[in-house]
């Protein structure tokens, strides 16, 4: 099994395959609209604007598992991100990243790269960098600013 075999759910609740991102550098992030790290959307959008034409994809997975910080509907979350941060990178349907209902994508990501506290996702805005071949290169803590990831992205592009 590789990352491209994993199915995810888009905003219209349709199942799609990550295979469509094959050959791209991916930054996968679990997000929330009411989190102290929510302003990182700005840095994520800057990265996307700078490098989407060179093969970067930022995949946004809203998650309400931490402090009820993403309680809105997908329409509300999408509207918030568009209006407040002008985000244009792909956003997917809300998921769980830990526990019995965790998304298969996060089961896979966590099995490949542990954080400081082990496999479990500690909070929103944990980021995973994936190279063009689908290999998980690095995991970044929620407090790690997107701007600091730029140098690692450039190495993969």
Buried (B, 14 or more C-beta within 10 A) or exposed (E): EEBBEBEBBEBEEEEBEBBEBBEBBBBBBBBBBBBBBBEBBBBBBEBBEEBBEEBBBBBBBBBBBBEEBBEBEBEEBBEBBEEEBEBEBBBBBBBBBBEEEBBEBBEBBBEBBEBEEEBEBBBBBBBBBBBBEBEBBBBBBBEBBBEEBBEBBEEBE
